[in-house]
């Protein structure tokens, strides 16, 4: 089984650099099932991180090329490396291999683990309406307790494990005690790659869902079951089908 974790930035060109790309590949491979090979690829161009709907839209054309290339290269599945799952529907139209959104994977998992979950994102600032709209589309909006943030840019999250761990502890406790959440979801892949979910979960006493591992295990499960997204739901665009 070969799975591609497709980053949504040209990470080697950012302050995180090629070393972080290699670290993320190692992180995924260590958690992969036996016999599963995971590769990590960056985009050729795009914003350094995704912190808005605008930036999410900017990366979709590059992602379209990336998933088609992954199918040609023989991958069994592609994980879109952003919690907001940018362009997921469009990407699924382009290929027959499984395309997994780690955000959707984490949210559906959280809905199975408790009665109410809180999403903890990097930055606040008016994103609640977008999150609620997305959860309605996924069919899990009724289980949303709250959306809280650690108030740190994504690139800082990736480099400040200690600060993020401390903030998650504070915010997680508030989500549980004030918002009555019984599950927490890390709303950022960079948070997930810090490997702190077990620590936070033990400290707060509720499950903490990591979108990195949720996306990886969803991809493994779908491939192992011989499944992929339905082409009845995500048909090849007519203009491409005719070409």
C-alpha positions in Angstrom: 0.0 0.0 0.0 1.4 3.4 -1.0 -0.1 6.6 0.5 0.8 10.1 -0.4 0.5 12.9 2.2 0.2 15.9 0.0 1.3 19.1 1.7 -0.7 22.2 0.8 2.3 24.5 0.8 5.8 24.7 -0.8 7.2 23.8 2.7 10.8 23.6 1.6 10.6 27.3 0.7 9.2 28.4 4.0 10.9 28.9 7.4 10.1 25.3 8.2 12.3 24.0 5.4 13.1 20.6 4.0 14.0 19.3 7.4 10.3 19.6 8.5 9.1 17.8 5.4 11.4 14.9 6.3 10.3 15.0 9.9 6.6 14.8 8.9 7.3 11.9 6.6 9.0 10.1 9.5 6.1 10.9 11.9 3.6 9.4 9.5 5.7 6.3 8.6 6.2 5.5 12.3 2.4 5.5 12.7 1.6 3.7 9.5 0.4 0.1 9.4 2.8 -2.7 8.5 3.3 -2.8 4.7 2.2 0.8 4.2 4.6 3.2 2.6 4.0 6.9 3.1 5.5 9.6 1.0 5.3 13.4 1.6 5.3 15.9 -1.2 5.2 19.7 -1.2 3.4 21.9 -3.7 5.6 23.8 -6.2 4.0 27.1 -5.3 1.4 28.7 -3.0 1.0 30.4 0.4 3.3 29.3 3.2 0.3 28.3 5.3 -3.5 28.3 5.1 -5.2 30.5 7.6 -8.2 31.7 5.5 -10.7 30.6 2.9 -8.9 32.8 0.4 -5.6 31.0 1.0 -7.4 27.6 0.8 -8.8 28.5 -2.6 -5.3 29.6 -3.9 -3.9 26.1 -3.4 -6.6 24.1 -5.2 -5.2 24.4 -8.8 -1.8 23.1 -7.6 -3.6 20.3 -5.6 -5.5 19.3 -8.7 -2.2 18.7 -10.6 -0.7 16.9 -7.5 -3.5 14.3 -7.2 -3.5 13.5 -10.9 0.3 13.1 -10.7 -0.1 10.8 -7.6 -2.5 8.6 -9.5 -0.1 8.3 -12.4 2.7 7.5 -10.0 0.8 4.5 -8.6 -0.3 5.7 -5.2 -3.3 4.0 -3.7 -4.6 7.1 -1.8 -3.8 10.8 -1.2 -4.3 12.6 2.0 -4.8 16.4 1.6 -2.5 17.9 4.2 -4.7 20.6 5.6 -7.5 20.5 8.2 -9.8 22.5 6.0 -9.6 19.8 3.2 -9.3 22.4 0.4 -10.7 21.4 -2.9 -11.7 17.9 -1.7 -14.7 17.5 -3.9 -12.9 18.8 -7.0 -9.9 16.5 -6.3 -12.1 13.5 -6.0 -13.6 14.2 -9.4 -10.2 14.1 -11.1 -9.0 10.6 -9.9 -10.2 7.2 -9.0 -7.8 6.6 -6.2 -9.0 7.5 -2.7 -8.6 11.2 -1.7 -8.9 11.7 2.0 -9.7 14.9 3.9 -8.0 14.7 7.3 -10.4 17.4 8.7 -13.5 15.4 7.7 -11.8 12.2 9.0 -11.1 13.8 12.4 -14.6 15.3 12.8 -16.4 12.2 11.9 -14.3 10.2 14.3 -14.9 12.8 17.1 -18.7 12.5 16.5 -18.4 8.7 17.2 -16.3 9.2 20.4 -18.6 11.5 22.4 -21.8 13.6 22.4 -20.2 17.0 21.9 -16.8 18.1 20.6 -14.8 21.3 20.4 -12.4 22.2 17.6 -9.2 24.0 18.6 -7.8 26.0 15.8 -4.5 28.0 15.5 -6.2 31.5 15.1 -9.5 32.9 16.1 -11.3 35.8 14.3 -14.6 35.1 12.8 -14.2 31.5 11.6 -17.1 30.0 13.6 -19.6 30.5 10.8 -17.4 28.8 8.3 -16.8 25.9 10.7 -20.5 25.5 11.4 -21.3 25.5 7.7 -18.7 22.8 7.1 -20.0 20.7 9.9 -23.6 21.0 8.5 -22.3 19.7 5.2 -20.6 16.8 7.0 -23.8 16.0 9.0 -22.2 16.5 12.4 -23.1 20.1 13.3 -25.4 19.1 16.1 -22.4 17.8 18.0 -20.3 21.0 17.9 -19.8 22.4 21.4 -17.4 25.2 20.5 -14.5 26.5 18.4 -11.6 27.8 20.3 -8.1 28.9 19.3 -4.6 28.9 20.6 -4.1 32.4 19.0 -0.9 31.4 17.2 -0.1 31.5 13.4 0.3 28.1 11.8 4.1 28.5 11.2 4.6 29.4 14.9 2.5 26.4 16.0 4.8 24.1 14.0 7.9 25.5 15.9 6.7 26.1 19.4 5.7 22.7 20.9 5.9 23.8 24.5 3.8 26.9 24.0 1.2 25.0 22.1 1.0 22.2 24.7 0.5 24.8 27.4 -2.2 26.6 25.5 -4.0 23.4 24.5 -4.2 22.4 28.2 -5.7 25.7 29.1 -8.1 25.9 26.2 -9.0 22.3 26.4 -10.1 22.5 30.0 -12.2 25.6 29.2 -13.9 23.7 26.3 -14.7 20.8 28.6 -15.8 22.8 31.7 -17.4 25.8 30.1 -18.6 24.5 26.7 -19.4 20.9 27.9 -17.3 19.2 25.3 -16.4 15.6 25.9 -14.1 15.3 22.9 -11.5 17.7 21.5 -10.3 18.0 17.9 -7.0 19.6 16.9 -8.1 21.9 14.0 -4.6 22.1 12.5 -2.2 19.6 10.9 0.8 21.4 12.4 -0.7 20.8 15.8 -1.1 17.2 15.0 2.5 16.8 13.9 3.7 18.0 17.3 2.6 14.6 18.7 1.0 16.0 21.8 -2.5 14.5 21.7 -1.8 11.8 24.3 -0.3 14.3 26.7 -3.3 16.7 26.4 -5.8 13.9 26.6 -4.3 12.5 29.8 -4.1 16.0 31.3 -7.7 17.0 30.5 -9.3 13.5 30.7 -11.2 13.4 27.4 -10.2 12.0 23.9 -8.2 14.3 21.7 -8.4 13.6 18.0 -5.4 14.2 15.9 -6.3 14.9 12.3 -2.9 13.6 11.1 -3.4 10.1 12.4 -7.2 10.2 11.7 -6.4 11.0 8.0 -3.7 8.3 7.8 -5.8 5.6 9.4 -8.8 6.5 7.3 -6.7 6.2 4.1 -5.3 2.9 5.2 -8.7 1.6 6.1 -10.3 2.6 2.8 -7.5 1.1 0.7 -7.4 -2.1 2.8 -11.1 -2.5 2.2 -10.7 -2.0 -1.6 -12.8 1.1 -1.5 -12.5 4.7 -2.8 -14.9 7.6 -3.1 -18.0 7.0 -5.2 -17.8 8.2 -8.8 -21.5 8.5 -8.7 -21.0 11.2 -6.2 -17.8 12.6 -7.7 -18.0 12.0 -11.5 -15.2 12.9 -13.9 -16.0 16.4 -15.2 -17.7 16.0 -18.6 -15.2 18.2 -20.4 -12.3 16.0 -19.1 -14.2 12.8 -19.7 -14.7 13.8 -23.3 -11.0 14.7 -23.9 
